[in-house]
Amino acid sequence: MKQGTFELIVFALIFFSLQFWWIRMTIKNGRNVEVDKWGIKTTSKKLNELDKAKQDLEKLFRS
């Protein structure tokens, strides 16, 4: 074996494992997003409920 072969193999394994992890996380995160009938991402209902609660609290603090 030539000098540096082992290091190159280790580097390649780390690189491909990170690529695999990144693609897997991208697919996983894409599945959790709600999409409307035109394929546009919609906001989740939890965020809307949080916005409503935030607005209610702001109204209470203002008065």
Sequence and secondary structure as in RCSB ss.txt:
>XXXX:A:sequence
MKQGTFELIVFALIFFSLQFWWIRMTIKNGRNVEVDKWGIKTTSKKLNELDKAKQDLEKLFRS
>XXXX:A:secstr
  TTHHHHHHHHHHHHHHHHHHHHHHHHHHHTS B TTS B   HHHHHHHHHHHHHHHHHH 
